[in-house]
């Protein structure tokens, strides 16, 4: 009985870890807080804003690049030449970033992480003057 209990406990623990890391859309989702932490400790990543160019100009996360969700199709993007590079994706509220992350994964990007919308961003915002 004791062996069965520990076996079940181990199975549940391992299953929980697998569920957290598994994704059904080919990309991972993290919180805005986790993304901010990654940006301070990681290097060589791209912050991808998938809103329109006008939204991007009005305010974006520092060092982000803008590739609107609507322009992501079925081919690798010249602005994202390394399919294995860490790409941190956001939009305004989190809807377009999920769509874009899914499309990126489908066209072969293997390290895509979606982290929601800029509405929840607590860090610095950069604006572009007209």
DSSP file (Angstrom, degrees, kcal/mol; ACC not computed):
  #  RESIDUE AA STRUCTURE BP1 BP2  ACC     N-H-->O    O-->H-N    N-H-->O    O-->H-N    TCO  KAPPA ALPHA  PHI   PSI    X-CA   Y-CA   Z-CA
    1    1 A X     >        0   0    0      0, 0.0     4,-2.3     0, 0.0     5,-0.1   0.000 360.0 360.0 360.0 -43.7    0.0    0.0    0.0
    2    2 A X  H  >  +     0   0    0      1,-0.2     4,-2.2     2,-0.2     5,-0.2   0.893 360.0  51.2 -63.5 -40.2    2.8    2.4    0.9
    3    3 A X  H  > S+     0   0    0      1,-0.2     4,-2.2     2,-0.2    -1,-0.2   0.898 109.3  50.8 -63.0 -41.6    4.6    1.6   -2.4
    4    4 A X  H  > S+     0   0    0      2,-0.2     4,-2.5     1,-0.2    -2,-0.2   0.906 108.7  52.0 -63.2 -42.9    1.4    2.3   -4.3
    5    5 A X  H  X S+     0   0    0     -4,-2.3     4,-2.4     1,-0.2    -2,-0.2   0.937 112.2  44.4 -60.1 -48.7    1.0    5.6   -2.6
    6    6 A X  H  X S+     0   0    0     -4,-2.2     4,-2.4     2,-0.2    -1,-0.2   0.853 112.1  53.3 -67.1 -34.3    4.5    6.8   -3.4
    7    7 A X  H  X S+     0   0    0     -4,-2.2     4,-2.3     2,-0.2    -1,-0.2   0.925 111.3  45.4 -64.7 -44.3    4.2    5.6   -7.0
    8    8 A X  H  X S+     0   0    0     -4,-2.5     4,-2.5     2,-0.2    -2,-0.2   0.904 112.2  51.5 -65.5 -41.1    1.0    7.5   -7.4
    9    9 A X  H  X S+     0   0    0     -4,-2.4     4,-2.3     2,-0.2    -2,-0.2   0.917 111.4  47.5 -61.1 -44.5    2.5   10.6   -5.8
   10   10 A X  H  X S+     0   0    0     -4,-2.4     4,-2.7     2,-0.2     5,-0.3   0.914 111.5  50.8 -63.0 -43.9    5.5   10.4   -8.1
   11   11 A X  H  X S+     0   0    0     -4,-2.3     4,-2.5     1,-0.2    -2,-0.2   0.912 111.6  47.1 -61.4 -44.4    3.3    9.9  -11.2
   12   12 A X  H  X S+     0   0    0     -4,-2.5     4,-2.1     2,-0.2    -1,-0.2   0.897 112.7  49.8 -65.0 -40.5    1.2   13.0  -10.2
   13   13 A X  H  X S+     0   0    0     -4,-2.3     4,-1.8     2,-0.2    -2,-0.2   0.945 114.6  42.9 -63.8 -49.1    4.3   15.1   -9.6
   14   14 A X  H  X S+     0   0    0     -4,-2.7     4,-2.2     1,-0.2    -2,-0.2   0.884 112.8  53.8 -65.7 -38.2    5.9   14.2  -12.9
   15   15 A X  H  X S+     0   0    0     -4,-2.5     4,-2.1    -5,-0.3    -1,-0.2   0.879 106.5  52.5 -63.2 -38.6    2.7   14.6  -14.7
   16   16 A X  H  X S+     0   0    0     -4,-2.1     4,-1.8     2,-0.2    -1,-0.2   0.889 108.9  49.3 -64.5 -40.7    2.3   18.1  -13.3
   17   17 A X  H  X S+     0   0    0     -4,-1.8     4,-1.7     1,-0.2    -2,-0.2   0.922 111.3  49.3 -64.3 -43.5    5.7   19.1  -14.5
   18   18 A X  H  X S+     0   0    0     -4,-2.2     4,-1.9     1,-0.2    -2,-0.2   0.890 109.1  52.8 -63.9 -38.7    5.0   17.7  -18.0
   19   19 A X  H  < S+     0   0    0     -4,-2.1    -1,-0.2     1,-0.2    -2,-0.2   0.872 107.5  51.6 -66.5 -35.9    1.7   19.6  -18.2
   20   20 A X  H  < S+     0   0    0     -4,-1.8    -1,-0.2     1,-0.2    -2,-0.2   0.869 117.1  38.1 -68.6 -35.6    3.3   22.9  -17.3
   21   21 A X  H  < S+     0   0    0     -4,-1.7    -2,-0.2    -5,-0.1    -1,-0.2   0.692  98.8  92.7 -89.9 -19.2    6.0   22.6  -20.0
   22   22 A X     <  -     0   0    0     -4,-1.9     2,-0.4    -5,-0.2     5,-0.0  -0.435  52.9-173.9 -74.2 147.5    3.8   21.0  -22.6
   23   23 A X        -     0   0    0     -2,-0.1     3,-0.2     5,-0.1     5,-0.1  -0.997  22.0-156.4-140.1 144.7    2.0   23.2  -25.1
   24   24 A X  S    S+     0   0    0     -2,-0.4     4,-0.1     1,-0.2    -1,-0.1   0.556  92.1  53.8 -95.6  -8.3   -0.5   22.2  -27.7
   25   25 A X  S    S-     0   0    0      2,-0.4    -1,-0.2    80,-0.0    80,-0.1   0.367 113.4-105.0-108.1   3.3    0.2   25.2  -30.1
   26   26 A X  S    S+     0   0    0      1,-0.3    86,-0.4    -3,-0.2     2,-0.3   0.542  93.3  78.0  85.6   6.6    3.9   24.9  -30.5
   27   27 A X  S    S-     0   0    0     84,-0.1    -2,-0.4    86,-0.0     2,-0.3  -0.928  73.5-119.5-140.2 166.0    4.8   27.8  -28.2
   28   28 A X  E     -a  113   0A   0     84,-2.4    86,-3.3    -2,-0.3     2,-0.4  -0.766  16.3-144.6-106.1 153.3    5.0   28.5  -24.5
   29   29 A X  E     +a  114   0A   0     -2,-0.3     2,-0.3    84,-0.2    86,-0.2  -0.960  22.0 171.1-115.4 134.4    3.0   31.0  -22.4
   30   30 A X        -     0   0    0     84,-2.5     2,-0.1    -2,-0.4    83,-0.0  -0.875  34.6 -97.2-131.8 168.7    4.5   32.9  -19.5
   31   31 A X     >  -     0   0    0     -2,-0.3     4,-2.3     1,-0.1     5,-0.1  -0.377  33.3-110.3 -81.2 164.8    3.3   35.7  -17.3
   32   32 A X  H  > S+     0   0    0      1,-0.2     4,-2.4     2,-0.2     5,-0.2   0.890 120.8  53.3 -59.8 -40.6    4.3   39.3  -17.9
   33   33 A X  H  > S+     0   0    0      1,-0.2     4,-2.1     2,-0.2    -1,-0.2   0.916 108.4  49.0 -62.0 -44.4    6.4   39.1  -14.6
   34   34 A X  H  > S+     0   0    0      1,-0.2     4,-2.6     2,-0.2    -1,-0.2   0.899 110.0  52.1 -62.8 -39.7    8.2   36.1  -15.9
   35   35 A X  H  X S+     0   0    0     -4,-2.3     4,-2.3     2,-0.2    -2,-0.2   0.922 108.2  50.6 -62.3 -44.1    8.9   37.8  -19.2
   36   36 A X  H  X S+     0   0    0     -4,-2.4     4,-0.9     1,-0.2    -1,-0.2   0.897 111.6  48.4 -61.0 -40.5   10.4   40.8  -17.4
   37   37 A X  H >X S+     0   0    0     -4,-2.1     4,-1.3     1,-0.2     3,-0.7   0.913 109.6  51.9 -65.8 -42.8   12.6   38.5  -15.3
   38   38 A X  H 3X S+     0   0    0     -4,-2.6     4,-3.2     1,-0.2     3,-0.4   0.900 104.8  57.4 -59.6 -40.6   13.8   36.7  -18.5
   39   39 A X  H 3< S+     0   0    0     -4,-2.3    -1,-0.2     1,-0.2    -2,-0.2   0.772 107.5  47.9 -64.4 -25.4   14.7   40.0  -20.1
   40   40 A X  H << S+     0   0    0     -4,-0.9    -1,-0.2    -3,-0.7    -2,-0.2   0.753 123.6  29.5 -85.3 -24.2   17.0   40.8  -17.2
   41   41 A X  H  < S+     0   0    0     -4,-1.3    -2,-0.2    -3,-0.4    -3,-0.2   0.681 108.5  69.1-111.3 -19.6   18.8   37.5  -17.1
   42   42 A X     <  -     0   0    0     -4,-3.2     2,-0.3    -5,-0.2     3,-0.1  -0.466  57.9-164.5 -93.8 168.1   18.7   36.2  -20.7
   43   43 A X        +     0   0    0     -2,-0.1    43,-0.2     1,-0.1     3,-0.1  -0.955  62.3  41.8-144.0 164.1   20.5   37.5  -23.8
   44   44 A X  S    S+     0   0    0     -2,-0.3    42,-0.4     1,-0.2     2,-0.2   0.725  82.0 129.7  73.4  21.8   20.2   37.0  -27.5
   45   45 A X        -     0   0    0     40,-0.1     2,-0.4    -6,-0.1    -1,-0.2  -0.614  51.6-133.6-103.5 165.9   16.4   37.2  -27.5
   46   46 A X  E     -b   87   0A   0     40,-2.4    42,-3.3    -2,-0.2     2,-0.7  -0.974   6.7-147.7-117.3 134.2   14.0   39.2  -29.6
   47   47 A X  E     -bc  88  64A   0     16,-0.5    18,-2.6    -2,-0.4     2,-0.6  -0.914  22.3-161.2 -97.8 117.8   11.0   41.1  -28.1
   48   48 A X  E     -bc  89  65A   0     40,-3.4    42,-2.5    -2,-0.7     2,-0.6  -0.898  11.7-164.8-111.4 117.0    8.4   40.9  -30.8
   49   49 A X  E     -bc  90  66A   0     16,-3.1    18,-2.1    -2,-0.6    42,-0.2  -0.876   2.6-172.0 -95.4 121.8    5.4   43.4  -30.7
   50   50 A X        +     0   0    0     40,-2.3    19,-2.6    -2,-0.6    20,-0.3   0.152  48.8 106.9-106.0  19.3    2.7   42.1  -33.1
   51   51 A X  S    S-     0   0    0     17,-0.2    16,-0.1    39,-0.2    -2,-0.1  -0.252  83.2 -73.9 -81.4 179.9    0.5   45.2  -32.9
   52   52 A X     >  -     0   0    0     16,-0.1     4,-2.5     1,-0.1    -1,-0.2  -0.262  43.5-108.4 -70.0 163.7    0.1   47.6  -35.8
   53   53 A X  H  > S+     0   0    0      1,-0.2     4,-2.5     2,-0.2     5,-0.2   0.862 120.9  53.9 -61.6 -35.7    2.9   50.1  -36.6
   54   54 A X  H  > S+     0   0    0      2,-0.2     4,-1.6     1,-0.2    -1,-0.2   0.915 109.6  46.2 -65.8 -43.7    0.8   52.9  -35.3
   55   55 A X  H  > S+     0   0    0      2,-0.2     4,-0.8     1,-0.2    -2,-0.2   0.912 112.4  51.7 -63.6 -42.3    0.2   51.1  -32.0
   56   56 A X  H >< S+     0   0    0     -4,-2.5     3,-1.0     1,-0.2    -2,-0.2   0.928 108.5  50.4 -59.2 -47.6    3.9   50.3  -31.7
   57   57 A X  H 3< S+     0   0    0     -4,-2.5    71,-2.8     1,-0.3    -1,-0.2   0.824 103.7  60.0 -62.8 -31.8    4.9   54.0  -32.3
   58   58 A X  H 3< S-     0   0    0     -4,-1.6    -1,-0.3     1,-0.3    -2,-0.2   0.732 130.7 -32.9 -70.3 -21.6    2.5   55.1  -29.6
   59   59 A X    <<  +     0   0    0     -3,-1.0     2,-0.3    -4,-0.8    -1,-0.3  -0.486  67.5 165.7 162.9 126.5    4.3   53.1  -27.0
   60   60 A X  B     -E  126   0B   0     66,-2.6    66,-3.5    -3,-0.2     2,-0.2  -0.933  44.6 -81.9-146.1 168.1    6.3   49.8  -26.9
   61   61 A X    >   -     0   0    0     -2,-0.3     3,-1.9    64,-0.2    64,-0.2  -0.527  63.5 -92.2 -70.4 135.8    8.7   47.8  -24.7
   62   62 A X  T 3  S+     0   0    0     62,-0.5    -1,-0.1     1,-0.3     3,-0.1  -0.182 109.0  13.5 -52.5 140.5   12.3   49.0  -25.2
   63   63 A X  T 3  S+     0   0    0      1,-0.2   -16,-0.5    -3,-0.1    -1,-0.3   0.486  93.4 140.2  71.2   7.1   14.3   47.1  -27.8
   64   64 A X  E <   -c   47   0A   0     -3,-1.9     2,-0.3   -18,-0.1    -1,-0.2  -0.430  42.2-145.1 -74.7 153.7   11.1   45.5  -29.3
   65   65 A X  E     -c   48   0A   0    -18,-2.6   -16,-3.1    -2,-0.1     2,-0.6  -0.876  14.0-127.6-113.5 154.9   10.7   45.1  -33.0
   66   66 A X  E     +c   49   0A   0     -2,-0.3     2,-0.3   -18,-0.2   -16,-0.2  -0.905  36.1 156.5-110.2 120.7    7.3   45.4  -34.7
   67   67 A X        -     0   0    0    -18,-2.1     5,-0.1    -2,-0.6   -15,-0.1  -0.870  41.6-130.5-133.7 101.6    5.9   42.8  -37.0
   68   68 A X    >>  -     0   0    0     -2,-0.3     3,-1.9     1,-0.1     4,-0.5  -0.202  12.7-124.7 -57.2 141.0    2.2   43.1  -37.1
   69   69 A X  G >4 S+     0   0    0    -19,-2.6     3,-1.4     1,-0.3    -1,-0.1   0.857 109.4  61.6 -51.1 -40.4    0.3   39.8  -36.6
   70   70 A X  G 34 S+     0   0    0    -20,-0.3    -1,-0.3     1,-0.3    -2,-0.1   0.714 100.7  53.7 -64.0 -21.0   -1.6   40.3  -39.8
   71   71 A X  G <4 S+     0   0    0     -3,-1.9     2,-0.6   -21,-0.1    -1,-0.3   0.544  82.2 100.5 -92.7  -6.9    1.7   40.2  -41.8
   72   72 A X    <<  +     0   0    0     -3,-1.4     4,-0.1    -4,-0.5    32,-0.0  -0.698  50.3 153.3 -82.2 119.0    2.8   36.9  -40.4
   73   73 A X        -     0   0    0     -2,-0.6    -1,-0.1     2,-0.4    34,-0.1   0.197  58.2 -56.3-116.8-127.3    2.0   34.3  -43.0
   74   74 A X  S    S+     0   0    0      2,-0.1     2,-0.3    32,-0.0    -2,-0.1   0.252 103.1  76.1-111.9  10.4    3.4   30.9  -44.0
   75   75 A X  S    S-     0   0    0      1,-0.0    -2,-0.4    33,-0.0    32,-0.1  -0.904  88.3 -92.7-124.8 153.3    7.0   31.8  -44.6
   76   76 A X        -     0   0    0     -2,-0.3     2,-0.4    31,-0.1     5,-0.1  -0.311  47.2-120.2 -57.1 141.9   10.0   32.5  -42.4
   77   77 A X    >   -     0   0    0      3,-0.4     3,-1.5     1,-0.1    -1,-0.1  -0.712   3.2-139.4 -93.1 136.2   10.4   36.2  -41.8
   78   78 A X  T 3  S+     0   0    0     -2,-0.4     3,-0.5     1,-0.3    -1,-0.1   0.816 105.8  57.3 -63.1 -29.7   13.6   38.1  -42.9
   79   79 A X  T 3  S+     0   0    0      1,-0.3    -1,-0.3     2,-0.1     2,-0.2   0.633 111.7  44.2 -74.4 -12.8   13.5   40.0  -39.6
   80   80 A X    <   +     0   0    0     -3,-1.5    -3,-0.4     1,-0.1    -1,-0.3  -0.622  68.7 157.4-128.3  71.1   13.6   36.7  -37.7
   81   81 A X        +     0   0    0     -3,-0.5     2,-0.8    -2,-0.2    -1,-0.1   0.743  56.1  72.3 -73.4 -22.8   16.2   34.7  -39.6
   82   82 A X    >   -     0   0    0      1,-0.1     3,-1.4     4,-0.0    -1,-0.1  -0.815  61.1-167.0 -99.3 105.2   17.1   32.3  -36.7
   83   83 A X  T 3  S+     0   0    0     -2,-0.8    27,-2.7     1,-0.3    28,-0.6   0.686  88.5  50.2 -63.9 -18.4   14.3   29.8  -36.2
   84   84 A X  T 3  S+     0   0    0     25,-0.2    -1,-0.3    26,-0.2     2,-0.1   0.483  83.3 114.5 -99.2  -4.0   15.8   28.7  -32.9
   85   85 A X  S <  S-     0   0    0     -3,-1.4     2,-0.4     1,-0.1    26,-0.4  -0.369  78.9-101.7 -68.3 145.1   16.2   32.1  -31.3
   86   86 A X        -     0   0    0    -42,-0.4   -40,-2.4   -43,-0.2     2,-0.5  -0.547  40.7-169.3 -67.7 121.7   14.2   33.0  -28.3
   87   87 A X  E     -bd  46 112A   0     24,-2.4    26,-3.0    -2,-0.4     2,-0.7  -0.967   8.7-160.5-119.9 115.7   11.3   35.2  -29.4
   88   88 A X  E     -bd  47 113A   0    -42,-3.3   -40,-3.4    -2,-0.5     2,-0.4  -0.867  17.6-160.7 -97.3 114.5    9.2   36.9  -26.7
   89   89 A X  E     +bd  48 114A   0     24,-2.9    26,-2.7    -2,-0.7    27,-0.3  -0.810  19.0 156.9-108.3 133.6    5.9   37.9  -28.2
   90   90 A X  E     +b   49   0A   0    -42,-2.5   -40,-2.3    -2,-0.4    27,-0.2  -0.950  10.2 174.0-143.8 166.9    3.3   40.4  -27.0
   91   91 A X  E     - d   0 117A   0     25,-1.8    27,-2.8    -2,-0.3    28,-0.1  -0.417  55.6 -65.5-141.2-140.5    0.5   42.6  -28.2
   92   92 A X  S    S-     0   0    0     25,-0.3    27,-2.1    -2,-0.2    28,-0.2   0.914 121.2  -3.2 -87.2 -50.5   -2.0   44.9  -26.6
   93   93 A X  S    S-     0   0    0     24,-0.2    24,-0.5    25,-0.1    -3,-0.0   0.581 103.4 -94.3-121.1 -15.5   -4.1   42.5  -24.5
   94   94 A X  S  > S+     0   0    0     22,-0.4     4,-1.1    25,-0.0    22,-0.2   0.237  99.2  96.4 119.4 -13.0   -2.8   39.0  -25.3
   95   95 A X  H  > S+     0   0    0      2,-0.2     4,-1.9     1,-0.2     3,-0.3   0.969  88.5  39.8 -74.3 -54.5   -5.1   37.9  -28.1
   96   96 A X  H  > S+     0   0    0      1,-0.2     4,-3.1     2,-0.2     5,-0.2   0.841 111.8  58.8 -65.1 -32.4   -3.0   38.8  -31.2
   97   97 A X  H  > S+     0   0    0      2,-0.2     4,-2.6     1,-0.2    -1,-0.2   0.884 106.0  48.4 -66.0 -35.8    0.2   37.6  -29.5
   98   98 A X  H  X S+     0   0    0     -4,-1.1     4,-2.1    -3,-0.3    -1,-0.2   0.914 113.1  47.9 -66.7 -42.9   -1.3   34.1  -29.0
   99   99 A X  H  X S+     0   0    0     -4,-1.9     4,-2.2     2,-0.2    -2,-0.2   0.938 114.9  45.4 -61.4 -46.8   -2.3   34.1  -32.7
  100  100 A X  H  X S+     0   0    0     -4,-3.1     4,-2.9     2,-0.2     5,-0.2   0.908 111.2  52.2 -65.4 -42.7    1.1   35.3  -33.8
  101  101 A X  H  X S+     0   0    0     -4,-2.6     4,-2.2    -5,-0.2    -1,-0.2   0.904 110.3  49.1 -60.9 -40.9    3.0   32.8  -31.6
  102  102 A X  H  X S+     0   0    0     -4,-2.1     4,-2.1     2,-0.2    -1,-0.2   0.918 112.1  47.9 -64.2 -43.9    0.9   30.0  -33.0
  103  103 A X  H  X S+     0   0    0     -4,-2.2     4,-1.5     2,-0.2    -2,-0.2   0.910 110.8  51.4 -64.3 -41.8    1.6   31.1  -36.6
  104  104 A X  H  <>S+     0   0    0     -4,-2.9     5,-2.4     1,-0.2     3,-0.3   0.921 110.4  48.9 -61.3 -43.3    5.3   31.4  -35.8
  105  105 A X  H ><5S+     0   0    0     -4,-2.2     3,-1.4     1,-0.2    -1,-0.2   0.898 108.3  54.4 -62.8 -40.1    5.4   27.9  -34.4
  106  106 A X  H 3<5S+     0   0    0     -4,-2.1    -1,-0.2     1,-0.3    -2,-0.2   0.789 106.6  51.1 -66.6 -27.5    3.6   26.6  -37.4
  107  107 A X  T 3<5S-     0   0    0     -4,-1.5    -1,-0.3    -3,-0.3    -2,-0.2   0.321 132.0 -85.4 -96.1   9.9    6.2   28.0  -39.8
  108  108 A X  T < 5S+     0   0    0     -3,-1.4     2,-0.4     1,-0.3    -3,-0.2   0.460  77.0 141.2 112.3   0.7    9.1   26.5  -38.0
  109  109 A X      < -     0   0    0     -5,-2.4    -1,-0.3    -6,-0.2     3,-0.3  -0.646  26.4-173.0 -76.7 129.8   10.1   28.8  -35.1
  110  110 A X        +     0   0    0    -27,-2.7   -26,-0.2    -2,-0.4    -1,-0.1   0.477  69.9  51.2-107.2  -4.2   11.0   26.5  -32.2
  111  111 A X        +     0   0    0    -28,-0.6   -24,-2.4   -26,-0.4     2,-0.4  -0.346  69.6 147.5-132.3  53.3   11.6   28.9  -29.3
  112  112 A X  E     - d   0  87A   0    -86,-0.4   -84,-2.4    -3,-0.3     2,-0.4  -0.778  21.6-175.3 -96.7 130.2    8.5   31.1  -29.2
  113  113 A X  E     -ad  28  88A   0    -26,-3.0   -24,-2.9    -2,-0.4     2,-0.4  -0.985  10.1-155.6-129.3 120.6    7.2   32.4  -25.9
  114  114 A X  E     +ad  29  89A   0    -86,-3.3   -84,-2.5    -2,-0.4   -24,-0.2  -0.786  14.5 175.2 -96.1 134.8    4.0   34.4  -25.6
  115  115 A X  E     -     0   0A   0    -26,-2.7     2,-0.3    -2,-0.4   -25,-0.1   0.163  38.5-114.5-132.1  23.3    3.7   36.8  -22.6
  116  116 A X  E     -     0   0A   0    -27,-0.3   -25,-1.8   -22,-0.2   -22,-0.4  -0.591  52.6 -22.6  97.1-145.6    0.4   38.7  -23.0
  117  117 A X  E >   - d   0  91A   0    -24,-0.5     3,-1.8    -2,-0.3   -25,-0.3  -0.808  42.1-123.3-120.6 153.9   -0.3   42.3  -23.6
  118  118 A X  G >  S+     0   0    0    -27,-2.8     3,-1.4    -2,-0.3   -26,-0.2   0.694 103.2  79.1 -64.9 -18.9    1.4   45.6  -23.0
  119  119 A X  G 3  S+     0   0    0    -27,-2.1    -1,-0.3     1,-0.3   -26,-0.1   0.801  98.9  42.9 -58.2 -27.2   -1.6   46.7  -21.0
  120  120 A X  G <  S+     0   0    0     -3,-1.8    -1,-0.3   -28,-0.2     2,-0.2   0.439  86.1 121.3 -97.2  -1.4   -0.2   44.6  -18.1
  121  121 A X    <   -     0   0    0     -3,-1.4   -88,-0.0    -4,-0.2    -3,-0.0  -0.456  37.8-175.4 -70.0 129.4    3.5   45.8  -18.6
  122  122 A X        +     0   0    0     -2,-0.2    -1,-0.1   -90,-0.1     3,-0.1   0.496  57.8  80.0-100.5  -7.9    4.9   47.4  -15.5
  123  123 A X  S    S-     0   0    0      1,-0.2    -2,-0.0     0, 0.0   -87,-0.0   0.009  92.9 -47.2 -89.4-165.0    8.2   48.4  -17.0
  124  124 A X        -     0   0    0      1,-0.0   -62,-0.5   -62,-0.0     2,-0.4  -0.284  47.0-153.2 -65.6 147.5    9.5   51.3  -19.2
  125  125 A X        -     0   0    0    -64,-0.2     2,-0.4    -3,-0.1   -64,-0.2  -0.990   4.7-153.1-123.0 133.2    7.5   52.2  -22.4
  126  126 A X  B     -E   60   0B   0    -66,-3.5   -66,-2.6    -2,-0.4     2,-0.3  -0.885   9.1-164.2-106.5 135.7    9.2   53.9  -25.4
  127  127 A X        -     0   0    0     -2,-0.4     2,-0.5   -68,-0.2   -69,-0.2  -0.876  13.2-135.7-115.9 153.8    7.3   56.1  -27.8
  128  128 A X        -     0   0    0    -71,-2.8     2,-0.2    -2,-0.3    -2,-0.0  -0.915  20.3-129.4-107.7 131.8    8.3   57.3  -31.2
  129  129 A X              0   0    0     -2,-0.5   -71,-0.0     1,-0.1   -72,-0.0  -0.534 360.0 360.0 -79.2 147.5    7.9   60.9  -32.1
  130  130 A X              0   0    0     -2,-0.2    -1,-0.1   -73,-0.0   -73,-0.0   0.494 360.0 360.0 -65.2 360.0    6.0   61.6  -35.4
